[in-house]
Amino acid sequence: MYKVNIQTKKSEILKTGDFNNPTFSADGKFILFSRDKKVWELNTWINNIYLLELSTLKELKIGNAYSAQWGQ
């Protein structure tokens, strides 16, 4: 996951790994994203949902779902 300054066009790596559907919070302090996880006993995939706090780059797993989005 990269952060890109659109004025200078410089990029910075925030995190490495797999990230799906990242979206910023309204205040720009967090990114909501998911990671796929195989559930072997069910022979299916689920998404682990995470918050990434941009000031500390700490991840917090908040649950499992097929998709996630910010509320109003």
Buried (B, 14 or more C-beta within 10 A) or exposed (E): BEEEEEEEEEEEEBBEEEBEEBEEBEEEEBBBBBBEEEEEEEEEEBBBBBBBEBEEEEBEEEEEEEEBEEEE
